[in-house]
Amino acid sequence: QLQLQESGPGLMKPSETLSLTCTVSGGSISSSSYYWGWIRQSPGKGLEWIGIIYQSGSTYYNPSLKSRVTISVDTSRNEFSLKVSSVTAADTAVYYCARHRSSGSSRWFDPWGQGILVTVSS
Amino acid sequence: DIQLTQSPSFLSASVGDRVTITCRASQGISSYLAWYQQKPGKAPKLLIYAASTLQNGVPSRFSGSGSETEFTLTISSLQPEDFATYYCQQLDTYPFTFGGGTKVEIK
């Protein structure tokens, strides 16, 4: 059974660069037809799609974050990562990683990691 | 960006009730819509994709319908474990966007 697990710092200061890693177990990150993505949820708020990456390294980002976000993949370690530069309090959120399928009409995110709360505070 | 508007944002229902949640898209998205269930402190769980296809392992009391700009999620007989927040997501156009959520609470 495929599982995803986020890791990284829980507390950051404004202007720092957030770095999170998603480790994939129970399957290969190099599987065809799958992308790997990040989604975040601000406390008490809804869900915001951050971006996705394919095993080849092709990426798609949310324009609202594009200038500050980088998603990368390390197939040798079976993990992918998210970097968000120049964080502010508005970046405080639970960050989720998830597998994304995009094949014909089959488009979805599943499964998701358990999420990691990142708080930005001075 | 494509905006998704869910209604209602909150509903109170009893066990056994039939519940319907609506998701309206600001432009046509064909059938590229998914529904997720989220319980407090947990990650969202995929229920339905392609507007009406039930994900493996999801109870058959959940169903989805619709296309282009109007979609519905129906729970035919609400069970205690169904009290949660439900989100729709469009996967037609980047950036993928989510609806604002519908919280289903016990009446």
gemmi code that builds the backbone of each chain (N, CA, C; Angstrom):
import gemmi

chains = {
    "A": [
        ("GLN", (0.842, -1.182, 0.000), (0.000, 0.000, 0.000), (0.885, 1.243, 0.000)),
        ("LEU", (0.633, 2.117, -0.950), (1.449, 3.317, -1.077), (1.224, 4.241, 0.102)),
        ("GLN", (2.305, 4.774, 0.664), (2.214, 5.740, 1.755), (3.153, 6.897, 1.491)),
        ("LEU", (2.737, 8.084, 1.911), (3.539, 9.280, 1.778), (3.701, 9.912, 3.153)),
        ("GLN", (4.890, 10.448, 3.404), (5.184, 11.032, 4.705), (5.977, 12.317, 4.528)),
        ("GLU", (5.416, 13.419, 5.036), (6.095, 14.693, 4.965), (7.080, 14.838, 6.129)),
        ("SER", (8.166, 15.562, 5.879), (9.114, 15.867, 6.949), (9.707, 17.248, 6.701)),
        ("GLY", (10.113, 17.882, 7.798), (10.695, 19.212, 7.697), (10.483, 19.980, 8.988)),
        ("PRO", (10.911, 21.232, 9.006), (10.783, 22.033, 10.229), (9.351, 22.446, 10.491)),
        ("GLY", (9.001, 22.539, 11.777), (7.656, 22.949, 12.124), (7.538, 24.437, 12.404)),
        ("LEU", (8.675, 25.075, 12.627), (8.667, 26.497, 12.979), (9.727, 27.227, 12.169)),
        ("MET", (9.306, 28.340, 11.585), (10.235, 29.114, 10.771), (10.070, 30.592, 11.072)),
        ("LYS", (11.088, 31.355, 10.712), (11.014, 32.806, 10.865), (10.727, 33.450, 9.519)),
        ("PRO", (10.090, 34.609, 9.541), (9.819, 35.321, 8.281), (11.103, 35.535, 7.495)),
        ("SER", (10.981, 35.444, 6.172), (12.044, 35.630, 5.175), (12.880, 34.369, 4.955)),
        ("GLU", (12.722, 33.356, 5.787), (13.480, 32.119, 5.578), (12.891, 31.306, 4.421)),
        ("THR", (13.641, 30.284, 4.009), (13.170, 29.377, 2.958), (12.694, 28.072, 3.583)),
        ("LEU", (11.430, 27.757, 3.326), (10.840, 26.513, 3.820), (11.265, 25.362, 2.925)),
        ("SER", (11.714, 24.271, 3.547), (12.075, 23.068, 2.790), (11.374, 21.864, 3.404)),
        ("LEU", (10.560, 21.203, 2.611), (9.852, 20.001, 3.044), (10.177, 18.847, 2.098)),
        ("THR", (10.188, 17.649, 2.656), (10.424, 16.451, 1.863), (9.261, 15.492, 2.047)),
        ("CYS", (8.880, 14.823, 0.976), (7.846, 13.790, 1.019), (8.494, 12.467, 0.625)),
        ("THR", (8.508, 11.535, 1.556), (9.078, 10.220, 1.302), (7.971, 9.251, 0.918)),
        ("VAL", (8.165, 8.579, -0.205), (7.174, 7.645, -0.733), (7.600, 6.218, -0.405)),
        ("SER", (6.708, 5.441, 0.173), (7.003, 4.047, 0.489), (5.875, 3.158, -0.039)),
        ("GLY", (6.217, 1.908, -0.304), (5.220, 0.974, -0.807), (5.002, 1.074, -2.298)),
        ("GLY", (5.834, 1.819, -2.981), (5.721, 1.976, -4.429), (6.825, 2.882, -4.932)),
        ("SER", (6.981, 2.921, -6.243), (8.059, 3.704, -6.837), (7.564, 5.067, -7.305)),
        ("ILE", (8.353, 6.078, -7.013), (8.031, 7.424, -7.456), (8.210, 7.538, -8.974)),
        ("SER", (8.843, 6.542, -9.581), (9.074, 6.549, -11.023), (7.947, 5.896, -11.804)),
        ("SER", (6.873, 5.494, -11.125), (5.737, 4.876, -11.813), (5.180, 5.818, -12.865)),
        ("SER", (4.887, 5.279, -14.038), (4.332, 6.112, -15.106), (2.893, 6.495, -14.774)),
        ("SER", (2.418, 7.517, -15.390), (1.055, 8.036, -15.248), (0.795, 8.747, -13.929)),
        ("TYR", (1.812, 8.893, -13.113), (1.624, 9.586, -11.842), (2.529, 10.801, -11.734)),
        ("TYR", (1.939, 11.852, -11.181), (2.685, 13.020, -10.762), (2.701, 13.011, -9.225)),
        ("TRP", (3.463, 13.943, -8.685), (3.563, 14.051, -7.225), (3.388, 15.512, -6.863)),
        ("GLY", (2.525, 15.772, -5.886), (2.144, 17.156, -5.661), (2.139, 17.599, -4.214)),
        ("TRP", (2.000, 18.920, -4.079), (1.906, 19.549, -2.758), (0.637, 20.399, -2.705)),
        ("ILE", (-0.028, 20.322, -1.572), (-1.238, 21.090, -1.295), (-1.101, 21.609, 0.135)),
        ("ARG", (-1.606, 22.796, 0.406), (-1.539, 23.299, 1.766), (-2.909, 23.777, 2.240)),
        ("GLN", (-3.027, 23.878, 3.564), (-4.295, 24.277, 4.177), (-3.977, 25.187, 5.363)),
        ("SER", (-4.328, 26.458, 5.220), (-4.120, 27.399, 6.314), (-5.068, 27.055, 7.455)),
        ("PRO", (-4.665, 27.357, 8.705), (-5.486, 26.983, 9.868), (-6.935, 27.429, 9.728)),
        ("GLY", (-7.833, 26.479, 9.819), (-9.252, 26.782, 9.742), (-9.734, 27.189, 8.372)),
        ("LYS", (-8.889, 27.040, 7.359), (-9.256, 27.487, 6.022), (-9.334, 26.300, 5.044)),
        ("GLY", (-9.529, 26.646, 3.805), (-9.656, 25.622, 2.765), (-8.315, 25.184, 2.216)),
        ("LEU", (-8.384, 24.437, 1.123), (-7.224, 23.808, 0.512), (-6.691, 24.634, -0.654)),
        ("GLU", (-5.371, 24.711, -0.753), (-4.722, 25.456, -1.838), (-3.703, 24.551, -2.525)),
        ("TRP", (-3.878, 24.364, -3.830), (-2.953, 23.556, -4.618), (-1.684, 24.348, -4.875)),
        ("ILE", (-0.520, 23.750, -4.577), (0.756, 24.441, -4.738), (1.403, 24.096, -6.071)),
        ("GLY", (1.472, 22.806, -6.382), (2.093, 22.415, -7.642), (2.343, 20.918, -7.695)),
        ("ILE", (2.812, 20.470, -8.869), (3.083, 19.049, -9.088), (4.360, 18.874, -9.882)),
        ("ILE", (4.914, 17.662, -9.799), (6.118, 17.322, -10.555), (5.979, 15.910, -11.094)),
        ("TYR", (6.484, 15.688, -12.299), (6.522, 14.358, -12.880), (7.902, 13.777, -12.627)),
        ("GLN", (8.025, 12.471, -12.770), (9.308, 11.809, -12.518), (10.424, 12.381, -13.383)),
        ("SER", (10.051, 12.895, -14.553), (11.049, 13.461, -15.467), (11.564, 14.815, -15.006)),
        ("GLY", (10.833, 15.397, -14.038), (11.209, 16.714, -13.547), (10.311, 17.825, -14.046)),
        ("SER", (9.389, 17.531, -14.943), (8.440, 18.544, -15.417), (7.572, 19.022, -14.257)),
        ("THR", (7.401, 20.327, -14.183), (6.648, 20.889, -13.052), (5.539, 21.825, -13.520)),
        ("TYR", (4.516, 21.936, -12.673), (3.426, 22.889, -12.866), (3.161, 23.522, -11.508)),
        ("TYR", (3.171, 24.859, -11.457), (3.019, 25.563, -10.194), (1.777, 26.459, -10.218)),
        ("ASN", (1.260, 26.723, -9.016), (0.205, 27.711, -8.877), (0.814, 29.086, -9.109)),
        ("PRO", (0.270, 29.845, -10.061), (0.848, 31.169, -10.347), (0.916, 32.076, -9.131)),
        ("SER", (0.005, 31.861, -8.171), (-0.007, 32.713, -6.982), (1.242, 32.519, -6.130)),
        ("LEU", (1.936, 31.401, -6.328), (3.132, 31.089, -5.545), (4.360, 30.870, -6.407)),
        ("LYS", (4.182, 30.876, -7.709), (5.209, 30.389, -8.637), (6.582, 31.024, -8.442)),
        ("SER", (6.608, 32.313, -8.140), (7.902, 32.995, -8.032), (8.682, 32.553, -6.800)),
        ("ARG", (8.005, 31.907, -5.845), (8.671, 31.519, -4.598), (8.784, 30.011, -4.418)),
        ("VAL", (8.211, 29.230, -5.307), (8.112, 27.782, -5.096), (8.993, 26.999, -6.063)),
        ("THR", (9.614, 25.962, -5.530), (10.347, 25.000, -6.352), (10.011, 23.602, -5.854)),
        ("ILE", (9.609, 22.736, -6.770), (9.379, 21.328, -6.451), (10.399, 20.506, -7.222)),
        ("SER", (11.031, 19.575, -6.531), (12.037, 18.728, -7.164), (11.788, 17.274, -6.781)),
        ("VAL", (12.391, 16.366, -7.546), (12.208, 14.944, -7.294), (13.564, 14.253, -7.260)),
        ("ASP", (13.709, 13.299, -6.358), (14.909, 12.488, -6.265), (14.463, 11.030, -6.384)),
        ("THR", (14.538, 10.486, -7.591), (14.048, 9.126, -7.815), (14.914, 8.097, -7.095)),
        ("SER", (16.187, 8.400, -6.883), (17.076, 7.444, -6.213), (16.700, 7.257, -4.742)),
        ("ARG", (16.123, 8.291, -4.153), (15.712, 8.230, -2.746), (14.199, 8.021, -2.617)),
        ("ASN", (13.513, 7.973, -3.760), (12.054, 7.798, -3.770), (11.369, 8.903, -2.975)),
        ("GLU", (11.781, 10.137, -3.216), (11.183, 11.250, -2.505), (11.133, 12.487, -3.396)),
        ("PHE", (10.272, 13.419, -3.016), (10.211, 14.695, -3.715), (10.118, 15.792, -2.674)),
        ("SER", (10.444, 17.015, -3.095), (10.620, 18.086, -2.124), (9.936, 19.365, -2.570)),
        ("LEU", (9.685, 20.208, -1.587), (9.081, 21.520, -1.815), (9.948, 22.568, -1.139)),
        ("LYS", (10.231, 23.643, -1.862), (10.889, 24.805, -1.267), (10.019, 26.036, -1.509)),
        ("VAL", (9.812, 26.806, -0.457), (9.095, 28.070, -0.550), (9.993, 29.144, 0.035)),
        ("SER", (10.360, 30.097, -0.789), (11.294, 31.135, -0.336), (10.545, 32.311, 0.282)),
        ("SER", (11.281, 33.088, 1.058), (10.771, 34.345, 1.631), (9.413, 34.161, 2.313)),
        ("VAL", (9.351, 33.222, 3.232), (8.057, 32.933, 3.862), (7.608, 34.080, 4.754)),
        ("THR", (6.291, 34.201, 4.868), (5.654, 35.157, 5.775), (4.621, 34.399, 6.605)),
        ("ALA", (3.964, 35.120, 7.503), (2.935, 34.487, 8.326), (1.828, 33.877, 7.461)),
        ("ALA", (1.625, 34.425, 6.284), (0.591, 33.898, 5.380), (0.904, 32.500, 4.866)),
        ("ASP", (2.154, 32.062, 5.033), (2.536, 30.714, 4.607), (2.348, 29.688, 5.717)),
        ("THR", (1.901, 30.144, 6.880), (1.580, 29.212, 7.956), (0.429, 28.316, 7.521)),
        ("ALA", (0.660, 27.011, 7.548), (-0.342, 26.072, 7.040), (0.081, 24.641, 7.342)),
        ("VAL", (-0.851, 23.739, 7.171), (-0.519, 22.316, 7.107), (-0.197, 22.020, 5.647)),
        ("TYR", (0.960, 21.458, 5.416), (1.403, 21.129, 4.065), (1.242, 19.623, 3.852)),
        ("TYR", (0.553, 19.273, 2.784), (0.339, 17.872, 2.420), (1.057, 17.546, 1.119)),
        ("CYS", (1.621, 16.349, 1.047), (2.066, 15.824, -0.232), (1.074, 14.735, -0.654)),
        ("ALA", (0.978, 14.520, -1.952), (0.005, 13.558, -2.459), (0.422, 13.077, -3.843)),
        ("ARG", (-0.042, 11.889, -4.187), (0.156, 11.374, -5.529), (-0.972, 11.879, -6.413)),
        ("HIS", (-0.613, 12.273, -7.635), (-1.599, 12.788, -8.583), (-1.604, 11.919, -9.830)),
        ("ARG", (-2.775, 11.476, -10.199), (-2.910, 10.729, -11.446), (-3.569, 11.614, -12.488)),
        ("SER", (-3.031, 11.561, -13.688), (-3.614, 12.316, -14.783), (-3.555, 11.438, -16.018)),
        ("SER", (-4.621, 10.674, -16.223), (-4.680, 9.765, -17.363), (-6.103, 9.719, -17.869)),
        ("GLY", (-6.343, 10.325, -19.008), (-7.703, 10.383, -19.525), (-8.586, 11.123, -18.560)),
        ("SER", (-9.720, 10.492, -18.222), (-10.628, 11.135, -17.284), (-10.238, 10.873, -15.830)),
        ("SER", (-9.240, 10.018, -15.632), (-8.809, 9.670, -14.278), (-7.827, 10.713, -13.765)),
        ("ARG", (-8.345, 11.691, -13.127), (-7.502, 12.741, -12.545), (-7.903, 12.917, -11.095)),
        ("TRP", (-6.943, 12.730, -10.217), (-7.233, 12.836, -8.785), (-5.948, 12.917, -7.979)),
        ("PHE", (-6.070, 13.196, -6.682), (-4.966, 13.158, -5.744), (-5.290, 12.085, -4.693)),
        ("ASP", (-4.441, 11.061, -4.644), (-4.648, 9.974, -3.699), (-3.473, 8.998, -3.764)),
        ("PRO", (-2.926, 8.589, -2.651), (-3.239, 9.013, -1.294), (-2.537, 10.327, -0.953)),
        ("TRP", (-2.846, 10.809, 0.225), (-2.212, 11.999, 0.765), (-1.344, 11.604, 1.954)),
        ("GLY", (-0.301, 12.390, 2.219), (0.435, 12.219, 3.455), (-0.406, 12.724, 4.621)),
        ("GLN", (0.062, 12.507, 5.821), (-0.693, 12.921, 7.004), (-0.663, 14.426, 7.210)),
        ("GLY", (0.275, 15.104, 6.563), (0.382, 16.558, 6.686), (1.382, 16.971, 7.748)),
        ("ILE", (1.973, 18.131, 7.538), (2.907, 18.683, 8.509), (2.576, 20.157, 8.710)),
        ("LEU", (2.416, 20.554, 9.963), (2.115, 21.948, 10.272), (3.394, 22.759, 10.272)),
        ("VAL", (3.406, 23.807, 9.465), (4.525, 24.736, 9.428), (4.015, 26.092, 9.903)),
        ("THR", (4.635, 26.597, 10.947), (4.268, 27.902, 11.509), (5.380, 28.896, 11.230)),
        ("VAL", (4.992, 30.050, 10.689), (5.961, 31.122, 10.427), (5.710, 32.222, 11.440)),
        ("SER", (6.722, 32.458, 12.286), (6.566, 33.447, 13.351), (7.924, 33.971, 13.764)),
        ("SER", (7.959, 35.264, 14.052), (9.217, 35.854, 14.513), (9.395, 35.634, 16.016)),
    ],
    "B": [
        ("ASP", (-8.086, 31.887, -12.864), (-8.286, 30.627, -12.176), (-9.772, 30.270, -12.191)),
        ("ILE", (-10.048, 28.977, -12.211), (-11.433, 28.512, -12.149), (-11.888, 28.525, -10.691)),
        ("GLN", (-12.995, 29.193, -10.444), (-13.539, 29.274, -9.081), (-14.577, 28.169, -8.896)),
        ("LEU", (-14.510, 27.506, -7.749), (-15.501, 26.497, -7.388), (-16.279, 26.992, -6.167)),
        ("THR", (-17.584, 27.028, -6.297), (-18.436, 27.485, -5.211), (-19.267, 26.328, -4.691)),
        ("GLN", (-19.030, 25.968, -3.448), (-19.796, 24.890, -2.836), (-20.962, 25.446, -2.031)),
        ("SER", (-22.062, 24.705, -2.052), (-23.192, 25.075, -1.210), (-23.908, 23.825, -0.720)),
        ("PRO", (-24.420, 23.851, 0.518), (-24.177, 24.931, 1.471), (-22.762, 24.844, 2.029)),
        ("SER", (-22.349, 25.836, 2.786), (-21.034, 25.765, 3.423), (-21.111, 24.976, 4.725)),
        ("PHE", (-22.323, 24.864, 5.234), (-22.548, 24.124, 6.469), (-23.921, 23.486, 6.401)),
        ("LEU", (-24.023, 22.257, 6.864), (-25.339, 21.661, 6.970), (-25.405, 20.752, 8.183)),
        ("SER", (-26.563, 20.744, 8.782), (-26.827, 19.932, 9.955), (-27.818, 18.847, 9.556)),
        ("ALA", (-27.456, 17.600, 9.792), (-28.297, 16.493, 9.359), (-28.270, 15.363, 10.371)),
        ("SER", (-29.227, 14.475, 10.240), (-29.342, 13.338, 11.154), (-28.892, 12.059, 10.478)),
        ("VAL", (-28.507, 11.094, 11.295), (-28.160, 9.780, 10.763), (-29.359, 9.246, 9.972)),
        ("GLY", (-29.074, 8.740, 8.786), (-30.114, 8.213, 7.914), (-30.617, 9.215, 6.886)),
        ("ASP", (-30.309, 10.487, 7.059), (-30.745, 11.509, 6.107), (-30.033, 11.351, 4.768)),
        ("ARG", (-30.717, 11.824, 3.727), (-30.104, 11.946, 2.399), (-29.538, 13.361, 2.309)),
        ("VAL", (-28.279, 13.456, 1.933), (-27.588, 14.744, 1.910), (-27.051, 15.014, 0.510)),
        ("THR", (-27.242, 16.239, 0.059), (-26.730, 16.630, -1.256), (-25.918, 17.915, -1.126)),
        ("ILE", (-24.719, 17.895, -1.682), (-23.819, 19.040, -1.696), (-23.580, 19.418, -3.152)),
        ("THR", (-23.614, 20.716, -3.430), (-23.445, 21.214, -4.793), (-22.115, 21.929, -4.949)),
        ("CYS", (-21.518, 21.759, -6.105), (-20.270, 22.440, -6.454), (-20.451, 23.057, -7.837)),
        ("ARG", (-20.324, 24.370, -7.922), (-20.489, 25.069, -9.202), (-19.163, 25.659, -9.646)),
        ("ALA", (-18.817, 25.425, -10.902), (-17.571, 25.918, -11.471), (-17.819, 27.197, -12.257)),
        ("SER", (-16.852, 28.106, -12.224), (-17.002, 29.394, -12.903), (-16.906, 29.269, -14.420)),
        ("GLN", (-16.420, 28.130, -14.912), (-16.427, 27.828, -16.335), (-16.457, 26.312, -16.489)),
        ("GLY", (-16.766, 25.862, -17.682), (-16.914, 24.434, -17.909), (-15.628, 23.655, -17.668)),
        ("ILE", (-15.746, 22.546, -16.974), (-14.581, 21.714, -16.651), (-14.806, 20.261, -17.083)),
        ("SER", (-15.712, 20.066, -18.038), (-16.038, 18.710, -18.483), (-16.429, 17.884, -17.248)),
        ("SER", (-15.792, 16.741, -17.063), (-16.079, 15.920, -15.872), (-14.864, 15.804, -14.962)),
        ("TYR", (-13.949, 16.775, -15.096), (-12.707, 16.708, -14.329), (-12.896, 17.277, -12.928)),
        ("LEU", (-13.709, 16.572, -12.161), (-14.016, 17.008, -10.808), (-13.879, 15.847, -9.839)),
        ("ALA", (-13.252, 16.112, -8.700), (-13.101, 15.109, -7.653), (-13.725, 15.629, -6.359)),
        ("TRP", (-14.145, 14.696, -5.535), (-14.683, 15.011, -4.204), (-13.815, 14.342, -3.145)),
        ("TYR", (-13.565, 15.070, -2.060), (-12.762, 14.572, -0.952), (-13.539, 14.754, 0.358)),
        ("GLN", (-13.246, 13.871, 1.293), (-13.778, 13.967, 2.648), (-12.605, 14.235, 3.594)),
        ("GLN", (-12.776, 15.197, 4.498), (-11.733, 15.474, 5.472), (-12.318, 15.500, 6.876)),
        ("LYS", (-11.709, 14.720, 7.753), (-12.086, 14.730, 9.166), (-11.058, 15.542, 9.939)),
        ("PRO", (-11.449, 16.085, 11.096), (-10.542, 16.969, 11.855), (-9.186, 16.322, 12.125)),
        ("GLY", (-8.130, 17.072, 11.811), (-6.770, 16.605, 12.057), (-6.264, 15.560, 11.087)),
        ("LYS", (-7.039, 15.269, 10.058), (-6.654, 14.242, 9.081), (-6.511, 14.842, 7.688)),
        ("ALA", (-5.822, 14.099, 6.829), (-5.692, 14.517, 5.440), (-6.985, 14.229, 4.688)),
        ("PRO", (-7.250, 14.977, 3.638), (-8.401, 14.659, 2.785), (-8.285, 13.252, 2.208)),
        ("LYS", (-9.449, 12.653, 2.004), (-9.544, 11.306, 1.444), (-10.371, 11.370, 0.164)),
        ("LEU", (-9.847, 10.784, -0.910), (-10.561, 10.791, -2.189), (-11.800, 9.910, -2.123)),
        ("LEU", (-12.940, 10.489, -2.501), (-14.191, 9.735, -2.558), (-14.586, 9.412, -4.005)),
        ("ILE", (-14.575, 10.430, -4.843), (-15.098, 10.328, -6.207), (-14.191, 11.105, -7.136)),
        ("TYR", (-13.963, 10.568, -8.338), (-13.244, 11.303, -9.369), (-14.006, 11.185, -10.687)),
        ("ALA", (-13.590, 11.972, -11.651), (-14.306, 12.039, -12.934), (-15.797, 12.284, -12.706)),
        ("ALA", (-16.080, 13.098, -11.716), (-17.431, 13.547, -11.357), (-18.323, 12.463, -10.759)),
        ("SER", (-18.164, 11.215, -11.216), (-19.124, 10.193, -10.781), (-18.520, 8.822, -10.515)),
        ("THR", (-17.206, 8.681, -10.620), (-16.568, 7.378, -10.404), (-16.159, 7.228, -8.951)),
        ("LEU", (-16.686, 6.186, -8.324), (-16.407, 5.954, -6.909), (-15.006, 5.363, -6.754)),
        ("GLN", (-14.197, 5.961, -5.887), (-12.872, 5.418, -5.618), (-13.025, 4.058, -4.941)),
        ("ASN", (-12.082, 3.150, -5.214), (-12.098, 1.827, -4.593), (-12.197, 1.932, -3.077)),
        ("GLY", (-13.094, 1.141, -2.504), (-13.219, 1.082, -1.061), (-14.173, 2.095, -0.457)),
        ("VAL", (-14.675, 3.023, -1.258), (-15.616, 4.032, -0.748), (-17.028, 3.440, -0.764)),
        ("PRO", (-17.762, 3.579, 0.334), (-19.116, 2.984, 0.396), (-20.030, 3.495, -0.711)),
        ("SER", (-20.911, 2.629, -1.150), (-21.789, 2.941, -2.277), (-22.872, 3.965, -1.933)),
        ("ARG", (-22.991, 4.346, -0.667), (-23.963, 5.395, -0.313), (-23.498, 6.767, -0.828)),
        ("PHE", (-22.229, 6.853, -1.212), (-21.710, 8.074, -1.809), (-21.883, 7.989, -3.332)),
        ("SER", (-22.350, 9.070, -3.919), (-22.442, 9.120, -5.377), (-22.214, 10.553, -5.849)),
        ("GLY", (-21.758, 10.669, -7.083), (-21.518, 11.979, -7.666), (-22.139, 12.072, -9.042)),
        ("SER", (-22.496, 13.290, -9.424), (-23.063, 13.498, -10.753), (-22.726, 14.896, -11.225)),
        ("GLY", (-23.015, 15.128, -12.507), (-22.830, 16.459, -13.064), (-21.759, 16.511, -14.136)),
        ("SER", (-21.695, 17.657, -14.787), (-20.675, 17.912, -15.803), (-20.634, 19.408, -16.077)),
        ("GLU", (-19.537, 19.822, -16.681), (-19.288, 21.217, -17.069), (-19.252, 22.162, -15.871)),
        ("THR", (-20.382, 22.728, -15.456), (-20.340, 23.735, -14.387), (-21.117, 23.374, -13.132)),
        ("GLU", (-21.888, 22.311, -13.152), (-22.676, 21.972, -11.967), (-22.520, 20.511, -11.591)),
        ("PHE", (-22.168, 20.286, -10.338), (-21.878, 18.944, -9.848), (-22.530, 18.753, -8.478)),
        ("THR", (-22.853, 17.509, -8.171), (-23.406, 17.206, -6.851), (-22.747, 15.970, -6.262)),
        ("LEU", (-22.615, 16.004, -4.958), (-22.212, 14.846, -4.172), (-23.410, 14.482, -3.303)),
        ("THR", (-23.809, 13.242, -3.352), (-24.955, 12.785, -2.575), (-24.543, 11.649, -1.649)),
        ("ILE", (-24.986, 11.752, -0.411), (-24.848, 10.647, 0.531), (-26.262, 10.140, 0.758)),
        ("SER", (-26.526, 8.912, 0.371), (-27.917, 8.437, 0.336), (-28.498, 8.225, 1.731)),
        ("SER", (-27.669, 7.792, 2.661), (-28.133, 7.567, 4.028), (-26.960, 7.859, 4.958)),
        ("LEU", (-26.988, 9.034, 5.551), (-25.858, 9.525, 6.334), (-25.553, 8.602, 7.515)),
        ("GLN", (-24.294, 8.246, 7.643), (-23.838, 7.401, 8.743), (-22.989, 8.217, 9.720)),
        ("PRO", (-22.843, 7.752, 10.942), (-22.082, 8.528, 11.944), (-20.673, 8.882, 11.486)),
        ("GLU", (-20.057, 7.986, 10.735), (-18.681, 8.241, 10.283), (-18.606, 9.230, 9.122)),
        ("ASP", (-19.742, 9.678, 8.606), (-19.759, 10.605, 7.477), (-19.721, 12.062, 7.906)),
        ("PHE", (-19.809, 12.323, 9.194), (-19.758, 13.704, 9.647), (-18.330, 14.204, 9.492)),
        ("ALA", (-18.168, 15.183, 8.594), (-16.845, 15.621, 8.147), (-17.037, 16.848, 7.264)),
        ("THR", (-15.934, 17.337, 6.712), (-15.993, 18.422, 5.731), (-15.679, 17.848, 4.356)),
        ("TYR", (-16.457, 18.265, 3.375), (-16.327, 17.755, 2.007), (-15.873, 18.870, 1.075)),
        ("TYR", (-14.903, 18.545, 0.218), (-14.362, 19.504, -0.737), (-14.473, 18.958, -2.156)),
        ("CYS", (-14.781, 19.839, -3.087), (-14.661, 19.484, -4.494), (-13.361, 20.092, -5.028)),
        ("GLN", (-12.837, 19.520, -6.076), (-11.608, 20.010, -6.725), (-11.744, 19.852, -8.235)),
        ("GLN", (-11.380, 20.896, -8.965), (-11.369, 20.776, -10.426), (-9.952, 20.440, -10.880)),
        ("LEU", (-9.885, 19.481, -11.817), (-8.598, 19.055, -12.364), (-8.595, 19.212, -13.882)),
        ("ASP", (-9.328, 20.222, -14.343), (-9.377, 20.488, -15.784), (-8.241, 21.396, -16.214)),
        ("THR", (-7.983, 22.440, -15.430), (-7.056, 23.494, -15.817), (-6.166, 23.876, -14.642)),
        ("TYR", (-4.867, 24.061, -14.928), (-3.972, 24.594, -13.892), (-4.290, 26.076, -13.667)),
        ("PRO", (-4.227, 26.559, -12.438), (-3.985, 25.776, -11.222), (-5.236, 25.027, -10.790)),
        ("PHE", (-5.050, 23.788, -10.386), (-6.169, 23.039, -9.837), (-6.688, 23.799, -8.615)),
        ("THR", (-7.979, 23.907, -8.485), (-8.567, 24.669, -7.383), (-9.582, 23.824, -6.643)),
        ("PHE", (-9.817, 24.223, -5.398), (-10.754, 23.535, -4.527), (-11.938, 24.431, -4.210)),
        ("GLY", (-13.060, 23.821, -3.926), (-14.179, 24.553, -3.371), (-13.891, 24.916, -1.927)),
        ("GLY", (-14.744, 25.755, -1.365), (-14.524, 26.242, -0.009), (-14.879, 25.254, 1.089)),
        ("GLY", (-15.509, 24.153, 0.714), (-15.825, 23.128, 1.705), (-17.255, 23.191, 2.205)),
        ("THR", (-17.772, 22.035, 2.562), (-19.091, 21.905, 3.194), (-18.921, 21.066, 4.444)),
        ("LYS", (-19.217, 21.661, 5.578), (-19.089, 20.938, 6.833), (-20.423, 20.294, 7.169)),
        ("VAL", (-20.424, 18.990, 7.346), (-21.633, 18.239, 7.681), (-21.571, 17.886, 9.156)),
        ("GLU", (-22.522, 18.412, 9.905), (-22.545, 18.179, 11.344), (-23.798, 17.443, 11.777)),
        ("ILE", (-23.720, 16.865, 12.953), (-24.843, 16.094, 13.500), (-25.933, 17.036, 13.996)),
        ("LYS", (-27.157, 16.737, 13.590), (-28.294, 17.543, 14.026), (-28.723, 17.136, 15.432)),
    ],
}
model = gemmi.Model(1)
for chain_id, residues in chains.items():
    chain = gemmi.Chain(chain_id)
    for i, (resn, *xyz) in enumerate(residues, 1):
        res = gemmi.Residue()
        res.name, res.seqid = resn, gemmi.SeqId(i, " ")
        for name, pos in zip(("N", "CA", "C"), xyz):
            atom = gemmi.Atom()
            atom.name, atom.element = name, gemmi.Element(name[0])
            atom.pos, atom.b_iso = gemmi.Position(*pos), 0.0
            res.add_atom(atom)
        chain.add_residue(res)
    model.add_chain(chain)
structure = gemmi.Structure()
structure.add_model(model)
structure.setup_entities()
